[in-house]
């Protein structure tokens, strides 16, 4: 049952997107843990092992796209880290078994572990959260405007475990042919029944409309890399120059047919050398061609750091129609072992890490970019979409909230896999939380335009040369989530720490009494 819970969660996520399966996941794992009871002092170990089984069956295949860029070692370490969190979660589920409001407590614990793994270790990795299964068609998605993604996870887990309790108790009463007991079980005064109904009502009632739209800007997003670089017959030559020229060619072609847009977007790594340096100056002709035709360009760029031989920045640089730099966003949340090496001095001996010859430096404080007419936009780069506090703080960074959210990403290293679509689901969730339109520009796909309801209006295929273009509405005002932040996540962490403290205190007292 524990293994089945992991497989169900896998198929609930992209690219399969069978979101109703997510409601069976907490119930299956909880049932496996609760039925595997042991009276010995080490009874928590079997629960932890069952959680590990669920974690391996889910994260192992979910993160298989890491094989290409990180190899077996990188994939294995990340899977084991996430599996460890599932083992801890299983212990907490076991500890909640005899609680009166067990479903709520497990919902809190599950949500809290998602929050913590999004912070620790090494800046965190919240990939695979239950909430992201609900971006395509679920009635729960509007809840994110008030309670965020963690609010959806909490409701799903609470509904699932309360449903499990209700089914189990009803089956027990039916086996004993106890009609009076059946009436009690299904009454509103029965805790699992009341919990289930309350969670259902909240899932329907916790919804507001997005903030109002205040005009449009014509946005062109360019996807300029169709080369599957891991294949043995990959083309040689200067790949950064080829990619920059491909983006320029697509930009000019779009302008020739539809006129200049208000904003052109080139994804992360479209300028994969610093165009202001001697080494990257051959990329500047592509920038000049694009800006001369299209005007304002926001391009994902690698910029040299204070020591160009060992340091760099992952940035989005804005150019005006004369190819002058007029704005910049520097990535704030970096990917360990992908963009920098933690404890580099101790790990330089490990061959595969030679893929990261320079450490990226974080951008620091929240940032906005202003268009020529003063319209503020928020930018996030690549996996920053996973971290709603980063997105929220960038939107609210200026005196006026950003009216459009832009995601620039490079998913080319993950091949033809579920990663680009799992990443896209994160942008869909951020669109709902913020009430903003999102332009998700990926260098090799899937790029997309997303509305504040999380719906995809245009989407490209993987590894194609393509463009997206539309009049994108600007949005003024804040959703409740933008105003309050992640209250559900904070509450869940506080509750879970309190639960752990109480359990440890009781165990210490029992040990002292003996």
C-alpha angles and dihedrals in degrees: 000000000000091000091047090053090058093047091049091052090049092056091045089062130072135312088034096038098190091152098174087069089069090073091063096049101078091041093052094048093043092049091051092051097043094047092050095070124167126184096203123105088253094058093124093065095070089051091052091050091052090050089051090052090053091047095050093047090052109033095036096067095026092061096038089116087077091074092082101052101024107025128217094311096054093044092047096050093050093046091050091050093052091042089055089059090052089052090053090047091053090054089052091049089053090049091054095054098104098036118120092230096034095150092056092045092051090047089054093046093048091049092046093053089051089053094048095047087052088062108030137088112023097347093317140261118233095175114145100030113163092240093069091063088068101062096097114062104326118141087220096065097089088060086077091071088067107021103022128225091308089058089059092049091050093051094046093051093044092049092047097050094041088051090050091052092048094049093046094049093043091051091049092050091047092051089054091045090231106158093178091052090050090056091050092048093053096043122109090243092063108100100224091046092047091046093050094049094044092051091048092051091048091049089057100037100044096086138108132173120261118263117275124279118241107191137309142266123204106238128190118198116193125206107193111167121083097156118114093211096191093064117102093237094053113144119257129215130077104339097184090052092047092050094046091049092048090055091048092049092051091047094052091046091053092049091049091056103033107018128245118321126221091244134014120202126204114186131240112297094018083122099037095175128050103270090202092059129081090246093054103034091104087070092061095080089064090052091049093050092049098046093044088058104032106024118216114042128187108194132182104239142180109225127191118251128221087284103038092194095060108014138057143161128234103219150156112229123198118214127190126221090281093052092252116145109248102164145008141196117196118203111254104190111051129197113246113229088010103061101010139010116238109220090006094177090063097042105043090100092067107097101211091057089068084089086078103056094158130040118233116227120223122246098230120207126041114279142197131193122220123217118223091268092051097259108149119224130184121227130196126179125222115303092015084091086076092065113069092188089061092050093043094049092048091052093050097037099104136054086265121041117248111264098204133035120218124193118195114189145163113212095159095112092061094065125204096338143114093273098090091050094044087051091049089054089060091055089049090054092048089051091057095043093051099034088230134128110248128208107201107196115188122181094226101014172272092118118169148171112230129192127216090266091061093251119143113230100179130011135177130217123247120274097006131126102242147137136217120208134173146133099270116204118234117224128213123193136038136274116226088256092056089051098048107023123212101339092155093055093047092048092048092052092048092048093048093049089050091049092051091048093051093048092049091047092052092047091050091050092050091050091049092049090056 
